[in-house]
């Protein structure tokens, strides 16, 4: 088990790095601040995220991945290089063996882009792993057994739903509805109902503080600051958790439809296993209050949140690196 085996959860909103023997060593937003005049990178990760919506004209805070797919190859490569060197330190005398996860619906071209970027960023060997498999390993599911496990991984850009058995996905799909769409829905709702412009960071804060997918017994409220749509002046509004639930209804309904669709395609024996073992939720989007209750109510199947939903994919990718190392 070498310290230079690492697993990377290259996510749309944040990236996590797992090093063998050390656990998760890095968690940073997948954001790069880029100077358009000098064509130089000014900041990566958390420093760059702080710049979203706050930069002068020549500096742009960009997300090089959109909905689980690389949209800017060069910037992704530089970001990966930065994350890898930060995770393993400059003392590493050997290039690392890297496992990196991809959404279950990506094309061969998109897989190749991730692989190439990882090699360019300094990998000795690259293993690609499908997100649901990584999520299942990270959620402590024994994926090698011949029984069906259902995993719903709600990330930043995509939601991956899969039935996993004997170390592979039996049926799976990936929809481009996840945490980022929740933020966008909140921004639209606040603009339409409160005449208030808010940014991505504020929308994310609302989602985390009072966001809910399921009717809550007690109503939570939050004071939100932004810019008045009509006057252009700063404005404050009070927003309730019930408002946010209805704002997110369309997104949560799409995720429910996807779960339903996969259950319909599941072979009967594996479907029986899922009823017995329940549905496991992973990913940052799974932390939306009441998401587990909503899925359980609509499917009638016991739905549980993985122990650490945010870390599950990174931990699973890292453990996959260990499995790959043993098999090598």
N, C-alpha and C positions, 0 to 999 in steps of 0.2 A: 504494500500500500504506500505509494509515493506521494509526497506532499505536493508534487507538481501535477497531480491529476485534479482537474477542476470541472465543475458543472456550472453552466451559465443559463439562467432563466432570462433570456433576452426579451423583455416585455415591452409592450407599446408605451406604458406609462412609467414602469420602473424596471430596473435590471438588478438581479441578485446573483452573487457569485458564491458557490459552495466549494470549499477546498477540502480534500480528503484529510481526515484526521483533525480538522479544525472546525468544521461546520460552516455556517453562512458567515463569510468574512466581509461581505460588502453588499450594501443595499443603497442604490442611488437612482434618482429619476432618470429616465432615458431621454435626456434633454441636452442639447448642445447650443451654446451661444456662439454665434458666428459673425465675424466682422466682414461685411460685404465689400468694403473699400479695399482692405488689405488681404482679403481671402484667408484670414487666419482665424483659428478657433480661440475664443476668449475664455470660455469656461465650459466645463462638462459636469453633468450630474446635478447635485443639490444647488451648487453656486449658479448654474445656468437656469434652474427652475425658478429661482428667486427673481430672475430677470424677465420672466414671461409677462408681457403686457406693461413692462416698465423700462424698456430700452429706448435709447435714441435711434433715429432713423437708420443709421449705418449698421447697427448691431441687431441681429435677428436671433431670437431663441427658437430653435427648431427641434421637432421630434423626428429623428431619422427613420422611425418605424411608425406606420399607420396601420391599424387593424391587423397587427401581427405580421405585417409584411414590410420588407425594407423598401423605403421610398427614396432614400439617398444613400447610395452605396459607399461613397468615400467617407462621408461623415460617420456612418455606422462603423466602418473599419477603424477610424480614429477613436471613436467612442469605445469600441471593444478593446483596442490596444491600451487605452487609458485604464479601463476597468481591470484588465488582466494584470497589468504591471502594478496597479494599486493593490490588487488582491494577493499576488504572490511575492511582491517586493522586487527590488532591483537585484537582489542577491542570487536569484535563481540562475543556476549555471546551465540548466537544461530546459529546452522548450517544453511547455506543459502539454499533456494529453487532455483534450477538452471535449466534454459532452455538452451539447447545446440543444435546447428544445425548440420545436417549431409547432404551430397550430396543426391540427389533424387534417385540415383541408388544403394545405399549401400545394402548389404545383411543383413539378420537378425543377423548373426554372428558378422558382423562389427558393427551393431547397439549396440549389447550386449557389445562389447568391449568398445565403447564410454561410454555407461551407467555405466558399472563397474568401469572404470577409474574415472568417475566423482564422483561416490559414494565413492570410495577409497580416492579421493582428498578432501572429507569432505562435500559432499552435503547431505541435509536432504531429499530432494525429487528431482528427475530428470525428466525433460520433454524433449523428443527429438522432434525436429521440422525440417521438410525438408527445405533445403536451399532456394528453390524458394519461398516458403510460407513466410519465414523470410524476404527475399529480397523484396517481394511485400508489406509486412506490413511496412518495413523500407522506402520504396519509396512512402509512403502515399497512397497506393491503398486500397480502401475499399474491402477487400477480401470476406466479408460476403454477398455481393450483388450477385444476380443471373445474372452476366454478365461476359463475358470472358476477362481476362487480360493476356497479354503475357509478361513474364519476362525472360530476358537472363542475367544470373549471371556469369560473367567471373572472376573466382577467381585465386588462385595461382596454384592449382593442377587440378581443374575440372571446366568445364563450364556446368552449369545447365540451361536447357531451359524448360519452362513449361507454360501451359495455366492454370490459376487459376480462379476458380469460386466457389461461395458458401463455402468459407473457406477451399477448398481442391484443389489438383491438378487434372485436368481432364486428360490431357496427359502430360507426362514429360519424360525427359531423361537426362542423365549425361554423358559427354564425357571427357576423360582424356587428354584434350588439353586446356591449359590456360596460365597464365602468366609465369610459369616456363618453359613451352615449347617455349615461345617467347624468353626467355633468352638463352636456349640451341641452338635455331636456329641461334641467333645472334653470339654465340660463334663459331658454325660450320662455318658460313659464313666468319667471320673474319679470322679464321684459314685457310680456303680454298683459299680465295681471297687476303689475305694480308700476308699470312705466319706468322700469329701472334697468340700466345696463350694468351687468356684473361680469367679471372676468372668470377664467377657468379656475383659478386658485380659490376664489370666493365660492364658486359653485361646488367645488370639491369639499370645502369646509362645511357648507350647508349639508351636503350628502352625508358626511361623516358625523356631524353633530345631531341633526334631526331627521335625516333621511330614513325612510321606512318603505317596505314592500307590502306590509301587512297591517291591517287596522290595529292601532295600539290603544290600550285602555285609557292611558293619559296623554293628553295633547301637549306636545313640546313646541315651544316657540323660540325664534332666534331673531336678533336684530341684525339687519344686513345693510351694508353701505355700498353705494354705487353712484352712477350718474343718471340724473333724470333724463328720460328719453325726450321729453318735450322742451324743457328749459335748458338742458345741457349742464345744469348745476348739480353739485353733490346732493345726494338725497339718502334718507334712512327709511327702511321699511321693516315691519315685523312680519315674519313668515312662519307658518305653522307646519308641523310634521304631516298633517292630513293633506295640506296643499301639495307637499312634495310627493306623497304617496300617489295622488292622482296625476301629478306631472310625470311620474315614472311608470305609470300603468301600461303605456304602450310598449316600453322596453321590457318590462317584466313579463308581459303577455307573450312577446316574441320568444323569450327564453323558455317559458312554459310550453309553448308550441313545439319548440325544438326537443325538449325533454320527452314530450308526448310522442313526437315523430319517431324518436329512437326506440322508445318502448314498444311502439307498434311493429318495428322491424326486427325486434329481438326474438331469436328462436325460443320456443316455449320452455325448454329446460332451463335456459339461462334466465328467462323472465321469472321463473319460479325462484331461482337463486336470489334475484334482485329483491323480490318480495320478502324473502327471509332475511337478507343481509342489509337491506335498505340502500338509500342513495347517499353518496358522500359528496359534500360540497367543498370545493377548494377555490383558491384565488381571492384577490382583494375584494372583488365585487360580491363574493359570498358573505362578506361582513356587513352588507346592507341589512339593517334590522328587519327581521321577519321573513327573510328570503327562504329560509329553511321551512318555516311554517306554511308559507304560500305554496311551495312545491309539494309539501306533504298533503296539504288540503286538496290540491288539484289532482294529485296522482293516487292518493290513498296509500302511499308507500312511506314508511318511516324515513325521514330525511335528517341526516346529521352533518354537523359542521366538522371538518377535519380539525385536529388539535391546534395546528397553527396554519390557517388557510393561506395566508400571505406567503409563507415560506415553503409550502408543500411542493410546488413545482421545482424550486431551486434545490431543495433537499433531495427530491426524487432524481433530479438530473445528476446531482453529485453522487448519489448512491449507484446510479446507473454506470457512472464512470468507474466506480469500484468493481461492479459486476463485470464490466467490459475488461477491466485490468486483470481480473481473475481468469477470464475466458481467454485472454491474449496469450 
